[in-house]
Amino acid sequence: MRFFVYLIVFFSFFDLFSQLPVISPFATGLGASAFIVGLSVGIYSFANIFGNIISGILTDRKGPFYILLFGLFTSALSLFSYGLISGSVSLIGIRFVHGLTEGLIIPAAFTFLANGSERSKRGRNAAISGAFVGLAAIFGPAYSGIVSVKTSVVTIMAINGVFMILLTIGAVIFLRSFTYVRKVKTAKQKAVKPLAFFRHPGIIRAFLGAFFLMFSQGVLALVLPLKVEYLQFDAKTTGMLLSIFGLVAVLIFVLPINRIFDIARPMVTLAIGLFLMSGSMLFLSQVDDLSWMMLAMVVYGTGFAFLFPSINSLLIDSTEPETRGKAYGFFYAFFSFGVVIGSSAIGILDLEFHHAFMLASAILLIAAIFTLIGLRKDTRPTEYNRPA
């Protein structure tokens, strides 16, 4: 049962990461401008924001099963609809629907996993879920990079749609016995207002960590494929570079070093992750040799591995089970918003490769320093109904 939820996490992120090497070139092939190329990447995550928040609210009220089921099925339909794309307008529309439906899945899945975790093992369990995300980061870009050379982006999305249909069937079989419906909200749920989450230092840093993690992903999604193309490599090279960071992250997640996430304070490992990711972006801005770019992705993967379990642990430590679904909804909304800002802002600014990576590096560095400032802040669950 728990393993099946990990599979849902894997394939949801697999779908996301498999898009990274191909969406920018796909939009360019349709004759889109630089702004539309950036928007085609960012609109998916913009729609994710709404899906995440809706999922979080409904997960607390209904439980995760029905949200997962609906999200998986509608996401499959949106993936099959990529064959209908004929220009910029239909591309943006289908990307929006895809992002909205996909956004329903992850908050419900992670709420399920978090509520079943012992506090003493919440860091290691977050690392295990992170390992499935890392595996998706390895196989997703490599798969799409190879398949896009031999077939098309439409075929990639259709295959992803088949995976989602199979997961929908599997959810009915394996998770149906874990359904539950809250017909009446608890007093604590009624007391929670969205702004209450932003009064707690641990939750704030978890949200910001999620934002900056995916901000960097948004920059990579837009800029790295274009830089690789400029250097006269194909989509397989982009897939390989993105897979390297996933491989490094998975090794850290599954090896005994993952115990550090149960021992060290989450804010410390979060800051380390941000510093490493900042350094990798700065490095990417300065190198054109493929071997040095691979090294930069190794550093990025290490930073990703430190950051992902840290923000999950912070969120678990700072929330109660009764309101965790809503918290995860906002948490993954910040994930999605990060990709929107990372890709769309760079597209609007129309920065050159090295300037885009340097800007991302500076922003991540500032975020790391801000995290360190909060080391003495309390991260215990807050009473959400107290006045601001």
Residue pairs with C-beta under 8 A, 6 or more apart in sequence:
1 174
1 175
1 178
2 113
2 116
4 170
4 171
4 174
4 175
5 109
5 112
5 113
5 175
6 113
6 128
6 129
6 132
7 132
7 167
7 170
8 68
8 72
8 105
8 109
8 167
8 171
9 106
9 109
9 110
9 113
9 129
9 132
9 133
10 132
10 133
10 135
10 136
11 136
11 160
11 163
11 164
11 167
12 102
12 105
12 106
12 109
12 136
13 132
13 133
13 136
13 137
13 140
14 136
14 139
14 140
14 143
14 160
14 163
15 75
15 79
15 102
15 140
15 160
15 163
15 164
16 102
16 136
16 140
17 136
17 137
17 140
17 141
17 242
17 246
18 140
18 141
18 143
18 144
18 156
18 160
19 44
19 140
19 144
19 221
20 140
20 141
20 144
20 217
20 220
20 221
20 224
20 225
20 238
20 242
21 141
21 144
21 145
21 148
21 225
21 235
21 238
21 239
21 242
22 144
22 145
22 148
22 153
22 156
22 225
22 235
23 40
23 41
23 44
23 95
23 153
23 221
24 37
24 40
24 41
24 221
24 222
24 225
24 226
25 148
25 225
25 229
25 235
26 40
26 91
26 153
27 36
27 37
27 40
27 41
27 88
27 91
28 37
30 85
30 87
30 88
30 91
31 88
32 40
32 88
32 91
34 347
34 350
35 347
35 348
36 88
36 91
36 92
37 222
37 347
38 222
38 343
38 344
38 346
38 347
38 348
39 92
39 344
39 347
40 88
40 91
40 92
40 95
41 218
41 221
41 222
41 339
41 343
41 344
41 347
42 218
42 339
42 340
42 341
42 342
42 343
42 344
42 347
43 92
43 95
43 96
43 99
43 340
44 95
44 96
44 98
44 99
44 102
44 339
45 99
45 214
45 218
45 335
45 336
45 337
45 338
45 339
45 340
45 343
46 96
46 99
46 336
46 337
46 340
46 344
47 95
47 96
47 97
47 98
47 99
47 100
47 103
47 336
48 99
48 100
48 102
48 103
48 332
48 333
48 335
48 336
48 339
49 103
49 333
49 336
49 337
49 340
50 100
50 103
50 333
51 71
51 99
51 100
51 101
51 102
51 103
51 104
51 336
52 103
52 104
52 106
52 107
52 329
52 330
52 331
52 332
52 333
52 335
52 336
53 329
53 330
53 333
54 103
54 104
54 329
55 67
55 71
55 103
55 104
55 105
55 106
55 107
55 108
55 325
55 329
55 332
56 107
56 111
56 325
56 326
56 327
56 328
56 329
56 330
56 331
56 332
56 333
57 325
57 326
57 329
58 66
58 67
58 108
58 325
59 67
59 107
59 108
59 111
59 325
59 326
59 328
59 329
60 182
60 185
60 189
60 322
60 323
60 324
60 325
60 326
61 182
61 185
61 189
62 181
62 182
63 178
63 179
63 180
63 181
63 182
64 108
64 109
64 111
64 112
64 178
64 325
65 171
65 175
65 176
65 178
65 179
65 180
66 179
67 104
67 105
67 107
67 108
68 104
68 105
68 108
68 109
68 171
68 175
69 168
69 171
69 172
70 104
71 101
71 102
71 103
71 104
71 105
71 108
72 105
72 164
72 165
72 167
72 168
72 171
73 164
73 165
73 168
74 101
74 104
75 98
75 101
75 102
75 104
75 105
75 161
75 164
76 161
76 162
76 164
76 165
76 168
77 101
77 161
78 94
78 97
78 98
78 101
78 102
78 161
79 98
79 157
79 158
79 160
79 161
79 164
80 157
80 158
80 161
81 94
81 97
81 98
82 94
82 98
82 153
82 154
82 157
82 158
83 154
83 157
83 158
84 90
84 94
85 91
85 94
85 154
99 336
103 332
103 333
103 336
106 328
106 332
106 335
107 325
107 328
107 329
107 331
107 332
108 325
110 129
110 312
110 328
110 332
111 324
111 325
111 328
112 178
113 125
113 129
114 122
114 312
114 315
114 316
114 321
114 324
114 328
115 321
115 324
117 125
117 126
117 316
118 125
119 316
119 317
120 262
121 262
122 262
122 312
122 313
122 316
122 317
123 258
123 260
123 261
123 262
123 263
123 266
123 309
123 313
124 258
124 259
124 261
124 262
126 261
126 308
126 309
126 312
126 313
126 316
127 252
127 253
127 254
127 258
127 261
127 308
127 309
128 253
128 254
128 258
129 312
130 249
130 253
130 305
130 308
130 309
130 312
131 249
131 250
131 253
131 254
133 249
133 308
134 246
134 247
134 249
134 250
134 253
134 301
134 304
134 305
135 246
135 250
136 246
137 242
137 243
137 245
137 246
137 249
137 304
138 243
138 246
138 247
138 250
139 243
139 246
140 242
140 246
141 238
141 239
141 240
141 241
141 242
141 243
141 246
142 236
142 239
142 240
142 242
142 243
143 156
143 239
144 153
144 156
144 235
144 239
145 234
145 235
145 236
145 237
145 238
145 239
145 240
146 236
146 239
147 155
147 156
147 159
148 156
148 235
149 234
149 235
149 236
186 322
188 320
188 322
188 323
188 384
188 385
189 322
189 323
189 326
191 384
191 385
192 323
192 326
192 384
192 385
193 384
194 326
194 330
195 388
196 382
196 384
196 385
196 388
197 203
197 207
197 326
197 327
197 330
197 384
198 204
198 207
199 382
199 388
200 318
200 379
200 382
201 374
201 377
201 378
201 379
202 266
202 267
202 314
202 315
202 317
202 318
202 377
202 378
202 379
202 380
203 314
203 315
203 318
203 319
203 327
203 382
204 374
205 267
205 270
205 311
205 314
205 371
205 374
206 311
206 312
206 314
206 315
206 318
206 331
207 330
207 331
207 334
208 334
208 367
208 370
208 371
209 270
209 273
209 274
209 307
209 310
209 311
209 314
209 367
209 371
210 311
210 331
210 332
210 334
210 335
210 338
211 334
211 335
211 337
211 338
211 341
212 274
212 277
212 338
212 363
212 364
212 367
213 277
213 304
213 307
213 308
213 311
213 335
213 338
214 334
214 335
214 336
214 337
214 338
214 339
214 342
215 338
215 339
215 341
215 342
215 360
215 363
215 364
216 277
216 281
216 300
216 338
216 342
216 360
216 364
217 338
217 339
217 342
218 338
218 339
218 340
218 341
218 342
218 343
218 344
218 346
219 281
219 342
219 343
219 346
219 356
219 357
219 360
220 242
221 339
221 342
221 343
222 342
222 343
222 346
222 347
222 356
223 346
223 353
223 356
223 357
224 238
224 241
224 242
224 284
225 235
225 238
226 353
227 353
228 234
228 235
228 237
228 238
228 241
230 353
231 288
231 290
233 290
237 290
241 293
241 294
241 297
242 297
244 294
244 297
244 298
244 301
245 297
245 298
245 300
245 301
245 304
246 301
247 301
248 297
248 298
248 301
248 302
248 304
248 305
249 301
249 302
249 304
249 305
249 308
252 258
252 301
252 302
252 305
252 306
253 305
253 309
258 309
260 269
261 269
261 309
261 310
261 313
265 375
266 309
266 310
266 311
266 313
266 314
266 317
266 379
267 310
267 314
267 371
267 372
267 374
267 375
267 379
268 375
269 306
269 307
269 309
269 310
270 306
270 307
270 310
270 311
270 314
270 371
271 368
271 371
271 372
272 303
272 306
273 303
273 304
273 305
273 306
273 307
273 308
273 310
274 303
274 307
274 364
274 365
274 367
274 368
274 371
275 303
275 364
275 365
275 368
276 299
276 300
276 302
276 303
276 306
277 299
277 300
277 303
277 304
277 307
277 364
278 303
278 361
278 362
278 364
278 365
278 368
279 299
279 303
279 361
280 296
280 297
280 299
280 300
280 303
281 300
281 357
281 358
281 360
281 361
281 364
282 357
282 358
282 361
283 292
283 295
283 296
283 299
284 293
284 296
284 357
285 353
285 354
285 355
285 356
285 357
285 358
285 361
286 354
287 293
287 296
311 331
314 379
315 324
315 327
315 328
315 331
316 324
317 379
317 380
317 381
318 327
318 379
318 380
318 381
318 382
319 327
319 381
320 381
323 384
342 360
346 356
346 359
346 360
349 356
349 359
351 359
